[in-house]
Amino acid sequence: MTLTVLAIDDSPTMRNMFSLALAHEDIVLHLAEDGAAGLDLLRRITPDVVISDINMPDLDGFGFIEAVRRQERFRTLPILVLTTEPGPELRARARAAGATGWIVKPFDAQKMIRTLRLVAGSGG
């Protein structure tokens, strides 16, 4: 099954890593540099799953997740948080905002691909 993934991260290096990690998979990847750009892309695409960084300019990951969850059509869209910060307070805050799961950077590409397929198949 082809997955459509929206990956949001302000780091060009991380966006490049997403592209490299998912290049040989049956995945259509859309990239955004911050939450505001991610919301703009969501006006044009309907991904199967979103991966979002937390600390970004303009609109951070928490604000992005909250804005997505306010939209009826995205209430069950799986959103995975990808960050360098593994603290339980941030995890709880991400869950409260509506995040589906959490991946700590640096990520293992094969594990991330399995997680993407798992959460996309479950519908959140």
C-alpha positions as CSV (number, residue, x, y, z in Angstrom):
1,M,0.0,0.0,0.0
2,T,1.4,3.4,-1.0
3,L,1.5,5.8,2.0
4,T,1.3,9.6,1.8
5,V,3.5,11.1,4.5
6,L,3.8,14.8,5.5
7,A,7.1,15.4,7.3
8,I,7.5,18.8,9.1
9,D,10.9,19.9,10.4
10,D,12.7,23.3,10.3
11,S,16.1,21.6,9.8
12,P,17.0,21.1,6.1
13,T,19.3,18.2,7.2
14,M,16.3,16.4,8.8
15,R,14.1,17.0,5.8
16,N,16.9,15.5,3.7
17,M,17.2,12.5,6.1
18,F,13.4,11.9,5.6
19,S,13.8,12.0,1.9
20,L,16.8,9.5,2.0
21,A,15.1,7.2,4.5
22,L,11.9,7.0,2.5
23,A,13.3,7.1,-1.0
24,H,13.1,3.4,-1.7
25,E,9.8,2.8,0.0
26,D,6.3,2.9,-1.4
27,I,5.8,6.3,0.2
28,V,4.8,9.7,-1.3
29,L,6.6,12.2,0.9
30,H,5.7,15.9,1.3
31,L,8.0,18.2,3.2
32,A,7.4,21.4,5.1
33,E,9.8,23.6,7.0
34,D,7.4,24.6,9.9
35,G,3.9,24.1,11.2
36,A,2.5,27.0,9.2
37,A,3.8,25.5,5.9
38,G,2.5,22.1,7.1
39,L,-1.0,23.5,7.6
40,D,-0.8,25.1,4.1
41,L,0.1,21.7,2.6
42,L,-2.8,20.1,4.4
43,R,-5.1,22.4,2.4
44,R,-3.9,20.5,-0.7
45,I,-3.1,17.0,0.4
46,T,-4.6,14.4,2.7
47,P,-1.7,12.4,4.1
48,D,-2.0,9.0,5.7
49,V,0.3,10.1,8.5
50,V,2.2,13.2,9.7
51,I,5.6,13.4,11.3
52,S,6.2,16.7,13.1
53,D,9.1,18.3,14.9
54,I,8.2,20.2,18.1
55,N,10.6,23.2,18.1
56,M,10.1,25.2,15.0
57,P,9.7,28.9,14.1
58,D,6.4,30.5,13.1
59,L,4.2,27.6,14.3
60,D,5.7,24.9,16.6
61,G,4.7,21.3,16.6
62,F,2.2,21.7,19.5
63,G,0.4,24.6,17.7
64,F,0.4,22.6,14.5
65,I,-1.1,19.5,16.1
66,E,-3.8,21.6,17.9
67,A,-4.7,23.4,14.6
68,V,-4.9,20.0,12.8
69,R,-7.1,18.5,15.5
70,R,-9.6,21.4,15.3
71,Q,-10.3,20.3,11.7
72,E,-13.0,17.6,11.5
73,R,-11.5,15.8,8.6
74,F,-8.1,15.4,10.4
75,R,-9.4,14.4,13.9
76,T,-8.1,10.8,13.5
77,L,-5.0,11.6,11.3
78,P,-2.0,9.9,12.9
79,I,0.5,12.5,14.0
80,L,3.9,11.3,15.2
81,V,6.1,13.8,17.1
82,L,9.8,13.6,16.2
83,T,12.2,15.4,18.5
84,T,15.5,15.3,20.3
85,E,13.7,16.0,23.6
86,P,12.5,12.7,25.3
87,G,11.2,14.3,28.5
88,P,7.9,13.0,30.0
89,E,6.5,16.5,30.3
90,L,6.8,17.2,26.6
91,R,5.4,13.7,25.8
92,A,2.4,14.4,27.9
93,R,1.9,17.9,26.3
94,A,2.1,16.3,22.8
95,R,-0.4,13.7,23.8
96,A,-2.7,16.4,25.2
97,A,-2.4,18.3,22.0
98,G,-3.4,15.3,20.0
99,A,-0.2,13.5,19.0
100,T,-0.5,9.8,18.2
101,G,3.0,8.8,19.0
102,W,6.6,9.9,19.7
103,I,9.9,9.2,18.0
104,V,13.2,10.5,19.4
105,K,16.0,11.8,17.0
106,P,18.2,10.4,15.7
107,F,15.7,7.9,14.2
108,D,16.2,4.5,12.9
109,A,14.9,4.5,9.3
110,Q,13.5,1.0,9.3
111,K,11.8,1.4,12.6
112,M,10.3,4.7,11.5
113,I,9.0,3.1,8.3
114,R,7.4,0.2,10.3
115,T,5.9,2.8,12.7
116,L,4.5,4.9,9.8
117,R,2.9,1.8,8.3
118,L,1.5,0.6,11.6
119,V,-0.1,3.9,12.6
120,A,-1.4,4.6,9.1
121,G,-3.0,1.2,9.0
122,S,-4.7,1.8,12.3
123,G,-6.1,5.1,11.4
124,G,-4.5,6.8,14.4
